[in-house]
Amino acid sequence: MSGGAARRYVAAALGRARARGPPPLWEPPPARHLRALGPAVLLPLPLLLPPRRHLSSRNRPEGKVLETVGVFEAPKQHGKYETGQLFLHSVFGYRGIVLFPWQARLYDRDVASPVTEKSENVAGHGSKEVKGKTHTYYQVLIDARDCPHISQRSQTEAVTFLANHDDSRALYAIPGLDYVSHEDILPYSSTDQVPIQHELFERFLMYDQTKVPPFVARDTLCAWQEKNHPWLELSDVHRETTENIRVTVIPFYMGMRVSLHSSVQWRYCIRLENLDSEVVQLRERHWRIFSLSGTLETVRGRGVVGREPVLSKEQPAFQYSSHVSLQASSGHMWGTFRFERPDGSHFDVRIPPFSLESNKDEKTPPSGLHW
C-alpha cells in the first residue's frame, strides 16, 4: 500500500470511529487543540509532530513539548479489543489501556419505536418500546499524566465503592478507573514496556513481546475481576437526545449500607454531549426518584456536582458520577437538565428513565472492594 493510500485508509477508518475526537498520541494539550489537530496526524507511521502553528505556548504548561508515543492502528469495526490494548479516548483525549470488556444492553430511545397504544409510563414520558441491543464497553485505566487535562470535563475518581464495615469512610474511589464505549477507542501500539502511568498498571498487566497486544493480564487482574464482579459490572446503558443534547446514563449497583436505617446504594454515571455547534450551558437539574417502597422524591438544584459545564464545539462533552440510596431493593429515576443558550433562553433536556436494580443473586451485601 502506498503512503498516500495508507493515509487515506487510516483516515477513513478513524472517520468511522468518530475521528472528530482528538487523535494525537502524546501528552495532551487542552482539548480545543487536541480536536483541532486531528486531520493533520492521521498517519499509519510513528506519529509526527504537527505544524508549530497549532501549538500556542500560552495553551501548554511552560516547558512542555509534544512527543511521539505510538503508532495508530485501524479501529475495529467488528469484534472486541483485547486486554492490554492501548488507546486514545476519542472524546476526552486521554491515553488508556483496556483491562477487560463488559457486554452491556444499550437502550437507545432515539431509535425506539413508538407504541401504538397511548399511555404514560412511570417516568412521565410518552411510552416507547425500547429494545436493548448488545453493546461492548471496557474497563480501562487512565494515564495519570493526562488526568489534569481532563479533570474539568470528566471525573477521574468517578468509580466509587462502599467501604468496608470497619472503615470510617462511607465511599472510596480508585483514581483513574473508567468505563469506555467501543466507539470511543482510537487504538494505538507502543514499544514502551510501561506506556501507561498508573499505580495498578504493573500490578494488573505484564509485558510479553510475543503477544498482540504485548500486555497480558496477570493473575491479580483475573482474581480482582472475579471477586469484585458484582460491584464493577456494567449491565445497562440508557441514551436519549433532546435538541441535539445527548444524555447517556449508566447505573451501577453498589450494595447495601447496613446501619440503623439500612439502605441500598447505587452510583450512576452520566455523559452530556452537545451534537450541535451552538454553545450551551447546563444550569439546573430536576430529578424524580421512585422507590419500590412507594415513595416518590423530587430533587432540584443548580448544575451537577457543583458545576455548570459549558458544552461547545471545541469541548462538547461533560461526564460525571453521583449516588442515590433507597430503602427498597429497586426503583426508577428520570428527569431533565435545563440548559441556557447564548441569548439567555432556556430549554429542557430529558434524562432517559432507568431502573435501579439490586443483585438478587448475592446472598450477602458487599463489605468493600476485594484485592
C-alpha atoms as a printed R data frame, in Angstrom:
    type eleno elety resid chain resno       x       y      z
1   ATOM     1    CA   MET     A     1   0.000   0.000  0.000
2   ATOM     2    CA   SER     A     2   1.417   3.388 -0.984
3   ATOM     3    CA   GLY     A     3   1.918   6.116  1.596
4   ATOM     4    CA   GLY     A     4  -0.993   8.132  0.192
5   ATOM     5    CA   ALA     A     5  -3.307   5.126  0.087
6   ATOM     6    CA   ALA     A     6  -2.338   4.140  3.622
7   ATOM     7    CA   ARG     A     7  -3.094   7.609  4.881
8   ATOM     8    CA   ARG     A     8  -6.479   7.567  3.170
9   ATOM     9    CA   TYR     A     9  -7.210   4.125  4.652
10  ATOM    10    CA   VAL     A    10  -6.407   5.125  8.218
11  ATOM    11    CA   ALA     A    11  -8.223   8.447  7.858
12  ATOM    12    CA   ALA     A    12 -11.343   6.621  6.641
13  ATOM    13    CA   ALA     A    13 -11.130   4.071  9.447
14  ATOM    14    CA   LEU     A    14 -10.752   6.754 12.084
15  ATOM    15    CA   GLY     A    15 -13.606   8.652 10.485
16  ATOM    16    CA   ARG     A    16 -15.872   5.672 11.025
17  ATOM    17    CA   ALA     A    17 -14.772   5.610 14.659
18  ATOM    18    CA   ARG     A    18 -15.746   9.197 15.462
19  ATOM    19    CA   ALA     A    19 -12.485  10.702 14.309
20  ATOM    20    CA   ARG     A    20 -13.882  14.088 15.252
21  ATOM    21    CA   GLY     A    21 -12.194  13.317 18.579
22  ATOM    22    CA   PRO     A    22  -8.561  14.138 19.357
23  ATOM    23    CA   PRO     A    23  -6.244  11.561 17.792
24  ATOM    24    CA   PRO     A    24  -2.686  12.762 18.596
25  ATOM    25    CA   LEU     A    25  -0.844  10.255 20.804
26  ATOM    26    CA   TRP     A    26   1.207  12.417 23.101
27  ATOM    27    CA   GLU     A    27   0.764  14.169 26.401
28  ATOM    28    CA   PRO     A    28  -2.405  16.065 25.518
29  ATOM    29    CA   PRO     A    29  -2.619  19.836 25.423
30  ATOM    30    CA   PRO     A    30  -6.010  21.461 26.202
31  ATOM    31    CA   ALA     A    31  -8.969  19.877 24.442
32  ATOM    32    CA   ARG     A    32  -9.548  22.617 21.859
33  ATOM    33    CA   HIS     A    33  -6.104  21.915 20.359
34  ATOM    34    CA   LEU     A    34  -6.460  18.163 20.600
35  ATOM    35    CA   ARG     A    35  -9.557  18.362 18.443
36  ATOM    36    CA   ALA     A    36  -8.116  20.903 16.029
37  ATOM    37    CA   LEU     A    37  -5.027  18.835 15.314
38  ATOM    38    CA   GLY     A    38  -6.988  15.756 14.202
39  ATOM    39    CA   PRO     A    39  -6.715  15.736 10.397
40  ATOM    40    CA   ALA     A    40  -3.016  16.672 10.441
41  ATOM    41    CA   VAL     A    41  -1.784  13.446 12.017
42  ATOM    42    CA   LEU     A    42  -3.775  10.556 10.542
43  ATOM    43    CA   LEU     A    43  -0.649   8.647  9.543
44  ATOM    44    CA   PRO     A    44  -0.052   4.863  9.720
45  ATOM    45    CA   LEU     A    45   3.520   5.684 10.795
46  ATOM    46    CA   PRO     A    46   5.061   6.843 14.078
47  ATOM    47    CA   LEU     A    47   3.103   9.999 14.766
48  ATOM    48    CA   LEU     A    48   4.828  13.178 13.682
49  ATOM    49    CA   LEU     A    49   4.891  16.468 15.481
50  ATOM    50    CA   PRO     A    50   2.175  18.679 13.977
51  ATOM    51    CA   PRO     A    51   2.941  22.047 12.439
52  ATOM    52    CA   ARG     A    52   4.073  24.574 15.003
53  ATOM    53    CA   ARG     A    53   1.228  26.922 14.182
54  ATOM    54    CA   HIS     A    54  -1.116  24.563 16.050
55  ATOM    55    CA   LEU     A    55   0.872  24.796 19.278
56  ATOM    56    CA   SER     A    56   0.321  28.011 21.154
57  ATOM    57    CA   SER     A    57   2.670  28.186 24.118
58  ATOM    58    CA   ARG     A    58   0.088  30.061 26.178
59  ATOM    59    CA   ASN     A    59  -2.127  26.951 25.995
60  ATOM    60    CA   ARG     A    60   0.544  24.498 27.172
61  ATOM    61    CA   PRO     A    61   2.330  24.251 30.507
62  ATOM    62    CA   GLU     A    62   5.625  26.099 30.433
63  ATOM    63    CA   GLY     A    63   8.461  23.881 29.209
64  ATOM    64    CA   LYS     A    64   6.187  21.074 27.999
65  ATOM    65    CA   VAL     A    65   6.723  19.692 24.499
66  ATOM    66    CA   LEU     A    66   4.762  17.229 22.428
67  ATOM    67    CA   GLU     A    67   6.389  13.889 21.834
68  ATOM    68    CA   THR     A    68   5.656  10.778 19.788
69  ATOM    69    CA   VAL     A    69   4.362   7.905 21.907
70  ATOM    70    CA   GLY     A    70   2.985   5.322 19.481
71  ATOM    71    CA   VAL     A    71   1.574   4.221 16.135
72  ATOM    72    CA   PHE     A    72  -2.099   4.367 15.246
73  ATOM    73    CA   GLU     A    73  -3.966   1.182 14.390
74  ATOM    74    CA   ALA     A    74  -7.200   0.910 12.409
75  ATOM    75    CA   PRO     A    75 -10.189   0.875 14.792
76  ATOM    76    CA   LYS     A    76 -12.082  -2.416 14.956
77  ATOM    77    CA   GLN     A    77 -15.408  -2.354 13.199
78  ATOM    78    CA   HIS     A    78 -16.168  -5.899 14.328
79  ATOM    79    CA   GLY     A    79 -15.128  -7.868 17.380
80  ATOM    80    CA   LYS     A    80 -13.702  -6.654 20.685
81  ATOM    81    CA   TYR     A    81 -10.419  -5.151 21.793
82  ATOM    82    CA   GLU     A    82  -8.276  -7.429 23.916
83  ATOM    83    CA   THR     A    83  -6.854  -6.922 27.371
84  ATOM    84    CA   GLY     A    84  -3.751  -4.742 27.061
85  ATOM    85    CA   GLN     A    85  -4.965  -2.666 24.092
86  ATOM    86    CA   LEU     A    86  -3.581   0.887 24.258
87  ATOM    87    CA   PHE     A    87  -5.949   3.619 23.103
88  ATOM    88    CA   LEU     A    88  -6.669   7.309 22.948
89  ATOM    89    CA   HIS     A    89 -10.161   8.349 24.100
90  ATOM    90    CA   SER     A    90 -11.875   9.913 21.101
91  ATOM    91    CA   VAL     A    91 -13.926  12.356 23.203
92  ATOM    92    CA   PHE     A    92 -11.798  13.221 26.239
93  ATOM    93    CA   GLY     A    93  -8.371  12.743 24.683
94  ATOM    94    CA   TYR     A    94  -6.654  10.738 27.421
95  ATOM    95    CA   ARG     A    95  -4.353   7.749 26.959
96  ATOM    96    CA   GLY     A    96  -5.550   4.494 28.453
97  ATOM    97    CA   ILE     A    97  -5.314   0.718 28.387
98  ATOM    98    CA   VAL     A    98  -8.065  -1.918 28.281
99  ATOM    99    CA   LEU     A    99  -8.357  -4.223 31.294
100 ATOM   100    CA   PHE     A   100 -11.364  -6.309 30.195
101 ATOM   101    CA   PRO     A   101 -14.668  -5.938 28.281
102 ATOM   102    CA   TRP     A   102 -18.258  -5.748 29.504
103 ATOM   103    CA   GLN     A   103 -21.266  -6.774 27.419
104 ATOM   104    CA   ALA     A   104 -23.993  -4.229 28.172
105 ATOM   105    CA   ARG     A   105 -27.560  -3.758 26.981
106 ATOM   106    CA   LEU     A   106 -27.929  -0.371 25.302
107 ATOM   107    CA   TYR     A   107 -31.446   1.129 25.457
108 ATOM   108    CA   ASP     A   108 -31.414   3.952 22.925
109 ATOM   109    CA   ARG     A   109 -34.647   5.958 22.954
110 ATOM   110    CA   ASP     A   110 -33.518   7.824 19.834
111 ATOM   111    CA   VAL     A   111 -34.109   4.697 17.764
112 ATOM   112    CA   ALA     A   112 -37.089   3.352 19.715
113 ATOM   113    CA   SER     A   113 -40.402   2.636 18.010
114 ATOM   114    CA   PRO     A   114 -43.487   4.430 19.401
115 ATOM   115    CA   VAL     A   115 -46.082   2.133 20.959
116 ATOM   116    CA   THR     A   116 -49.393   2.253 19.138
117 ATOM   117    CA   GLU     A   117 -51.437   2.382 22.330
118 ATOM   118    CA   LYS     A   118 -51.055   5.779 24.023
119 ATOM   119    CA   SER     A   119 -50.189   5.540 27.686
120 ATOM   120    CA   GLU     A   120 -47.895   7.171 30.212
121 ATOM   121    CA   ASN     A   121 -45.147   5.259 31.965
122 ATOM   122    CA   VAL     A   122 -43.904   5.904 35.486
123 ATOM   123    CA   ALA     A   123 -41.238   8.239 34.152
124 ATOM   124    CA   GLY     A   124 -43.732  10.632 32.639
125 ATOM   125    CA   HIS     A   125 -42.501  10.090 29.065
126 ATOM   126    CA   GLY     A   126 -44.794   9.002 26.308
127 ATOM   127    CA   SER     A   127 -44.483   5.228 26.177
128 ATOM   128    CA   LYS     A   128 -41.944   3.817 23.800
129 ATOM   129    CA   GLU     A   129 -40.963   0.281 23.053
130 ATOM   130    CA   VAL     A   130 -37.254   0.476 23.822
131 ATOM   131    CA   LYS     A   131 -35.471  -2.705 22.863
132 ATOM   132    CA   GLY     A   132 -31.984  -3.149 24.214
133 ATOM   133    CA   LYS     A   133 -29.142  -4.217 21.961
134 ATOM   134    CA   THR     A   134 -25.798  -5.674 22.970
135 ATOM   135    CA   HIS     A   135 -23.015  -3.118 23.123
136 ATOM   136    CA   THR     A   136 -19.403  -3.501 24.236
137 ATOM   137    CA   TYR     A   137 -17.850  -1.353 26.945
138 ATOM   138    CA   TYR     A   138 -14.422  -1.699 28.535
139 ATOM   139    CA   GLN     A   139 -12.947  -1.350 31.997
140 ATOM   140    CA   VAL     A   140  -9.844   0.781 31.487
141 ATOM   141    CA   LEU     A   141  -7.022   2.558 33.289
142 ATOM   142    CA   ILE     A   142  -6.382   6.255 32.575
143 ATOM   143    CA   ASP     A   143  -2.818   7.502 32.262
144 ATOM   144    CA   ALA     A   144  -2.162   9.613 35.371
145 ATOM   145    CA   ARG     A   145  -0.233  12.177 33.282
146 ATOM   146    CA   ASP     A   146  -3.423  13.020 31.403
147 ATOM   147    CA   CYS     A   147  -5.760  13.392 34.385
148 ATOM   148    CA   PRO     A   148  -5.051  17.128 34.916
149 ATOM   149    CA   HIS     A   149  -6.038  17.824 31.303
150 ATOM   150    CA   ILE     A   150  -9.464  16.171 31.566
151 ATOM   151    CA   SER     A   151 -10.482  16.905 35.162
152 ATOM   152    CA   GLN     A   152 -12.728  19.798 34.108
153 ATOM   153    CA   ARG     A   153 -14.670  17.610 31.686
154 ATOM   154    CA   SER     A   154 -14.598  14.123 33.182
155 ATOM   155    CA   GLN     A   155 -14.147  12.996 36.772
156 ATOM   156    CA   THR     A   156 -11.056  10.835 37.172
157 ATOM   157    CA   GLU     A   157 -12.260   9.418 40.510
158 ATOM   158    CA   ALA     A   158 -15.800   8.590 39.405
159 ATOM   159    CA   VAL     A   159 -15.748   4.825 40.032
160 ATOM   160    CA   THR     A   160 -16.622   4.532 43.721
161 ATOM   161    CA   PHE     A   161 -17.284   1.639 46.077
162 ATOM   162    CA   LEU     A   162 -18.733   1.079 49.520
163 ATOM   163    CA   ALA     A   163 -16.022   0.978 52.142
164 ATOM   164    CA   ASN     A   164 -15.504  -1.977 54.466
165 ATOM   165    CA   HIS     A   165 -17.750  -2.062 57.507
166 ATOM   166    CA   ASP     A   166 -14.796  -1.225 59.770
167 ATOM   167    CA   ASP     A   167 -13.738   1.711 57.573
168 ATOM   168    CA   SER     A   168 -14.777   5.181 58.712
169 ATOM   169    CA   ARG     A   169 -15.269   6.296 55.098
170 ATOM   170    CA   ALA     A   170 -18.688   5.797 53.515
171 ATOM   171    CA   LEU     A   171 -17.250   5.562 49.993
172 ATOM   172    CA   TYR     A   172 -13.876   5.344 48.351
173 ATOM   173    CA   ALA     A   173 -12.664   5.596 44.783
174 ATOM   174    CA   ILE     A   174  -9.977   4.043 42.604
175 ATOM   175    CA   PRO     A   175  -8.416   7.008 40.769
176 ATOM   176    CA   GLY     A   176  -8.005   6.614 37.019
177 ATOM   177    CA   LEU     A   177 -10.507   3.770 36.575
178 ATOM   178    CA   ASP     A   178 -13.100   4.311 33.840
179 ATOM   179    CA   TYR     A   179 -15.680   2.660 31.580
180 ATOM   180    CA   VAL     A   180 -15.299   3.308 27.848
181 ATOM   181    CA   SER     A   181 -17.609   2.518 24.943
182 ATOM   182    CA   HIS     A   182 -16.218   0.604 21.957
183 ATOM   183    CA   GLU     A   183 -16.626   3.587 19.609
184 ATOM   184    CA   ASP     A   184 -14.694   5.856 21.987
185 ATOM   185    CA   ILE     A   185 -11.490   3.889 21.439
186 ATOM   186    CA   LEU     A   186  -8.794   5.007 18.991
187 ATOM   187    CA   PRO     A   187  -6.276   2.148 19.254
188 ATOM   188    CA   TYR     A   188  -2.526   2.517 19.022
189 ATOM   189    CA   SER     A   189   0.607   0.472 19.701
190 ATOM   190    CA   SER     A   190   3.809   1.380 21.514
191 ATOM   191    CA   THR     A   191   7.252  -0.138 22.000
192 ATOM   192    CA   ASP     A   192   7.370   1.234 25.549
193 ATOM   193    CA   GLN     A   193   7.152  -1.595 28.100
194 ATOM   194    CA   VAL     A   194   5.355   0.706 30.572
195 ATOM   195    CA   PRO     A   195   3.386   3.053 28.293
196 ATOM   196    CA   ILE     A   196   0.720   3.978 30.859
197 ATOM   197    CA   GLN     A   197   1.455   5.592 34.198
198 ATOM   198    CA   HIS     A   198  -0.988   4.213 36.762
199 ATOM   199    CA   GLU     A   199  -0.355   2.618 40.138
200 ATOM   200    CA   LEU     A   200  -2.241  -0.527 39.073
201 ATOM   201    CA   PHE     A   201  -0.605  -0.940 35.644
202 ATOM   202    CA   GLU     A   202   2.231  -3.262 36.693
203 ATOM   203    CA   ARG     A   203   0.067  -4.921 39.310
204 ATOM   204    CA   PHE     A   204  -2.530  -5.936 36.711
205 ATOM   205    CA   LEU     A   205  -0.515  -6.269 33.485
206 ATOM   206    CA   MET     A   206   2.867  -7.510 32.319
207 ATOM   207    CA   TYR     A   207   4.816  -7.092 29.104
208 ATOM   208    CA   ASP     A   208   5.059 -10.072 26.734
209 ATOM   209    CA   GLN     A   209   6.579  -9.224 23.355
210 ATOM   210    CA   THR     A   210   5.258 -12.474 21.838
211 ATOM   211    CA   LYS     A   211   1.639 -11.349 22.284
212 ATOM   212    CA   VAL     A   212  -0.509  -8.866 20.379
213 ATOM   213    CA   PRO     A   213  -1.135  -6.548 22.118
214 ATOM   214    CA   PRO     A   214   2.054  -7.159 24.139
215 ATOM   215    CA   PHE     A   215   0.450  -6.525 27.542
216 ATOM   216    CA   VAL     A   216  -1.241  -9.520 29.157
217 ATOM   217    CA   ALA     A   217  -3.279  -9.911 32.320
218 ATOM   218    CA   ARG     A   218  -1.573 -11.038 35.494
219 ATOM   219    CA   ASP     A   219  -3.339 -13.444 37.826
220 ATOM   220    CA   THR     A   220  -4.027 -10.499 40.130
221 ATOM   221    CA   LEU     A   221  -6.213  -8.832 37.472
222 ATOM   222    CA   CYS     A   222  -8.215 -12.003 36.852
223 ATOM   223    CA   ALA     A   223  -8.720 -12.554 40.587
224 ATOM   224    CA   TRP     A   224  -9.671  -8.903 41.139
225 ATOM   225    CA   GLN     A   225 -12.246  -9.021 38.335
226 ATOM   226    CA   GLU     A   226 -13.795 -12.263 39.614
227 ATOM   227    CA   LYS     A   227 -14.032 -11.190 43.258
228 ATOM   228    CA   ASN     A   228 -15.456  -7.749 42.511
229 ATOM   229    CA   HIS     A   229 -17.673  -8.608 39.567
230 ATOM   230    CA   PRO     A   230 -20.970  -7.616 41.296
231 ATOM   231    CA   TRP     A   231 -19.774  -4.079 42.106
232 ATOM   232    CA   LEU     A   232 -17.877  -3.483 38.854
233 ATOM   233    CA   GLU     A   233 -20.396  -4.946 36.420
234 ATOM   234    CA   LEU     A   234 -21.832  -2.690 33.755
235 ATOM   235    CA   SER     A   235 -25.115  -4.184 32.516
236 ATOM   236    CA   ASP     A   236 -27.499  -1.466 31.232
237 ATOM   237    CA   VAL     A   237 -26.876   1.774 29.323
238 ATOM   238    CA   HIS     A   238 -29.649   4.313 28.602
239 ATOM   239    CA   ARG     A   239 -29.458   7.052 25.970
240 ATOM   240    CA   GLU     A   240 -31.732   9.839 24.723
241 ATOM   241    CA   THR     A   241 -31.224  13.028 22.685
242 ATOM   242    CA   THR     A   242 -33.206  16.263 23.065
243 ATOM   243    CA   GLU     A   243 -32.463  19.305 20.881
244 ATOM   244    CA   ASN     A   244 -29.033  17.915 19.945
245 ATOM   245    CA   ILE     A   245 -28.003  17.256 23.557
246 ATOM   246    CA   ARG     A   246 -27.423  13.543 24.075
247 ATOM   247    CA   VAL     A   247 -27.668  12.158 27.608
248 ATOM   248    CA   THR     A   248 -26.199   8.737 28.381
249 ATOM   249    CA   VAL     A   249 -26.808   7.130 31.783
250 ATOM   250    CA   ILE     A   250 -25.130   4.032 33.234
251 ATOM   251    CA   PRO     A   251 -26.374   2.855 36.656
252 ATOM   252    CA   PHE     A   252 -24.249   0.626 38.919
253 ATOM   253    CA   TYR     A   253 -25.374  -1.406 41.925
254 ATOM   254    CA   MET     A   254 -23.088  -0.804 44.906
255 ATOM   255    CA   GLY     A   255 -24.652  -2.947 47.636
256 ATOM   256    CA   MET     A   256 -26.315  -2.394 50.982
257 ATOM   257    CA   ARG     A   257 -25.251   0.064 53.631
258 ATOM   258    CA   VAL     A   258 -26.021  -1.629 56.953
259 ATOM   259    CA   SER     A   259 -26.878   0.848 59.694
260 ATOM   260    CA   LEU     A   260 -29.790   1.846 61.919
261 ATOM   261    CA   HIS     A   261 -31.732   2.603 58.758
262 ATOM   262    CA   SER     A   262 -30.244   0.243 56.173
263 ATOM   263    CA   SER     A   263 -30.326   1.397 52.563
264 ATOM   264    CA   VAL     A   264 -29.393   0.060 49.152
265 ATOM   265    CA   GLN     A   265 -26.821   2.118 47.250
266 ATOM   266    CA   TRP     A   266 -26.259   2.834 43.559
267 ATOM   267    CA   ARG     A   267 -23.989   5.147 41.624
268 ATOM   268    CA   TYR     A   268 -24.826   6.443 38.174
269 ATOM   269    CA   CYS     A   269 -22.540   7.837 35.506
270 ATOM   270    CA   ILE     A   270 -23.899  10.499 33.140
271 ATOM   271    CA   ARG     A   271 -22.374  11.853 29.962
272 ATOM   272    CA   LEU     A   272 -23.733  15.004 28.338
273 ATOM   273    CA   GLU     A   273 -22.788  15.574 24.694
274 ATOM   274    CA   ASN     A   274 -23.541  18.572 22.509
275 ATOM   275    CA   LEU     A   275 -24.078  17.298 18.963
276 ATOM   276    CA   ASP     A   276 -24.549  20.807 17.580
277 ATOM   277    CA   SER     A   277 -22.208  23.789 17.102
278 ATOM   278    CA   GLU     A   278 -24.209  26.135 19.339
279 ATOM   279    CA   VAL     A   279 -22.672  26.791 22.750
280 ATOM   280    CA   VAL     A   280 -24.958  25.852 25.662
281 ATOM   281    CA   GLN     A   281 -24.529  25.768 29.436
282 ATOM   282    CA   LEU     A   282 -26.137  23.432 31.928
283 ATOM   283    CA   ARG     A   283 -27.917  25.438 34.619
284 ATOM   284    CA   GLU     A   284 -30.266  23.160 36.565
285 ATOM   285    CA   ARG     A   285 -31.124  19.536 37.249
286 ATOM   286    CA   HIS     A   286 -34.540  18.111 38.088
287 ATOM   287    CA   TRP     A   287 -34.745  14.505 39.272
288 ATOM   288    CA   ARG     A   288 -37.674  12.225 40.101
289 ATOM   289    CA   ILE     A   289 -36.722   9.181 42.164
290 ATOM   290    CA   PHE     A   290 -39.269   6.395 42.661
291 ATOM   291    CA   SER     A   291 -38.677   3.654 45.215
292 ATOM   292    CA   LEU     A   292 -40.352   0.252 45.244
293 ATOM   293    CA   SER     A   293 -41.367   1.085 48.814
294 ATOM   294    CA   GLY     A   294 -43.852   3.536 47.269
295 ATOM   295    CA   THR     A   295 -42.073   6.845 47.788
296 ATOM   296    CA   LEU     A   296 -41.542   9.436 45.040
297 ATOM   297    CA   GLU     A   297 -38.861  12.058 45.688
298 ATOM   298    CA   THR     A   298 -38.209  15.252 43.722
299 ATOM   299    CA   VAL     A   299 -34.727  16.787 43.662
300 ATOM   300    CA   ARG     A   300 -33.947  20.167 42.103
301 ATOM   301    CA   GLY     A   301 -30.706  22.079 42.137
302 ATOM   302    CA   ARG     A   302 -28.165  24.218 40.329
303 ATOM   303    CA   GLY     A   303 -25.830  22.421 37.937
304 ATOM   304    CA   VAL     A   304 -24.366  18.994 38.679
305 ATOM   305    CA   VAL     A   305 -21.632  18.017 41.176
306 ATOM   306    CA   GLY     A   306 -21.076  21.697 41.918
307 ATOM   307    CA   ARG     A   307 -20.510  22.678 38.289
308 ATOM   308    CA   GLU     A   308 -22.432  24.295 35.460
309 ATOM   309    CA   PRO     A   309 -20.496  22.959 32.465
310 ATOM   310    CA   VAL     A   310 -20.391  24.698 29.104
311 ATOM   311    CA   LEU     A   311 -20.741  22.410 26.068
312 ATOM   312    CA   SER     A   312 -19.242  23.829 22.885
313 ATOM   313    CA   LYS     A   313 -17.983  22.584 19.545
314 ATOM   314    CA   GLU     A   314 -14.440  22.538 20.942
315 ATOM   315    CA   GLN     A   315 -15.403  20.836 24.225
316 ATOM   316    CA   PRO     A   316 -18.706  19.093 23.503
317 ATOM   317    CA   ALA     A   317 -18.877  16.620 26.384
318 ATOM   318    CA   PHE     A   318 -19.029  16.511 30.163
319 ATOM   319    CA   GLN     A   319 -19.127  13.338 32.262
320 ATOM   320    CA   TYR     A   320 -19.767  12.882 35.971
321 ATOM   321    CA   SER     A   321 -20.936  10.356 38.556
322 ATOM   322    CA   SER     A   322 -23.248  10.662 41.522
323 ATOM   323    CA   HIS     A   323 -25.015   8.401 44.029
324 ATOM   324    CA   VAL     A   324 -28.501   7.530 45.215
325 ATOM   325    CA   SER     A   325 -29.800   5.356 48.045
326 ATOM   326    CA   LEU     A   326 -33.223   3.791 48.575
327 ATOM   327    CA   GLN     A   327 -34.941   1.986 51.421
328 ATOM   328    CA   ALA     A   328 -36.078  -0.638 48.896
329 ATOM   329    CA   SER     A   329 -34.240  -3.131 46.711
330 ATOM   330    CA   SER     A   330 -35.194  -1.391 43.465
331 ATOM   331    CA   GLY     A   331 -36.597   1.772 41.943
332 ATOM   332    CA   HIS     A   332 -36.514   4.140 38.972
333 ATOM   333    CA   MET     A   333 -35.011   7.542 38.173
334 ATOM   334    CA   TRP     A   334 -35.749  10.049 35.436
335 ATOM   335    CA   GLY     A   335 -35.777  13.797 34.982
336 ATOM   336    CA   THR     A   336 -34.486  16.761 32.994
337 ATOM   337    CA   PHE     A   337 -31.481  19.051 32.674
338 ATOM   338    CA   ARG     A   338 -32.129  22.721 31.963
339 ATOM   339    CA   PHE     A   339 -29.696  24.346 29.532
340 ATOM   340    CA   GLU     A   340 -29.164  28.001 28.642
341 ATOM   341    CA   ARG     A   341 -28.391  29.365 25.160
342 ATOM   342    CA   PRO     A   342 -26.161  32.385 24.471
343 ATOM   343    CA   ASP     A   343 -29.277  34.584 24.007
344 ATOM   344    CA   GLY     A   344 -30.458  33.740 27.530
345 ATOM   345    CA   SER     A   345 -33.278  31.393 26.505
346 ATOM   346    CA   HIS     A   346 -33.623  28.003 28.184
347 ATOM   347    CA   PHE     A   347 -34.640  24.509 27.133
348 ATOM   348    CA   ASP     A   348 -35.063  21.212 28.960
349 ATOM   349    CA   VAL     A   349 -33.234  18.025 28.012
350 ATOM   350    CA   ARG     A   350 -34.742  14.702 29.001
351 ATOM   351    CA   ILE     A   351 -32.805  12.237 31.138
352 ATOM   352    CA   PRO     A   352 -33.803   8.753 29.945
353 ATOM   353    CA   PRO     A   353 -35.622   6.769 32.632
354 ATOM   354    CA   PHE     A   354 -33.541   3.966 34.100
355 ATOM   355    CA   SER     A   355 -34.016   1.206 36.634
356 ATOM   356    CA   LEU     A   356 -32.155   0.788 39.896
357 ATOM   357    CA   GLU     A   357 -31.892  -2.962 40.427
358 ATOM   358    CA   SER     A   358 -30.068  -4.849 43.167
359 ATOM   359    CA   ASN     A   359 -28.129  -8.034 42.515
360 ATOM   360    CA   LYS     A   360 -30.658 -10.553 43.759
361 ATOM   361    CA   ASP     A   361 -28.197 -13.417 43.316
362 ATOM   362    CA   GLU     A   362 -25.963 -12.007 46.020
363 ATOM   363    CA   LYS     A   363 -26.583 -13.745 49.345
364 ATOM   364    CA   THR     A   364 -24.608 -11.215 51.391
365 ATOM   365    CA   PRO     A   365 -24.056  -7.480 50.976
366 ATOM   366    CA   PRO     A   366 -20.605  -6.312 49.938
367 ATOM   367    CA   SER     A   367 -18.046  -5.362 52.544
368 ATOM   368    CA   GLY     A   368 -15.869  -3.225 50.328
369 ATOM   369    CA   LEU     A   369 -13.794  -3.956 47.247
370 ATOM   370    CA   HIS     A   370 -11.642  -7.081 47.421
371 ATOM   371    CA   TRP     A   371  -7.957  -7.140 46.480
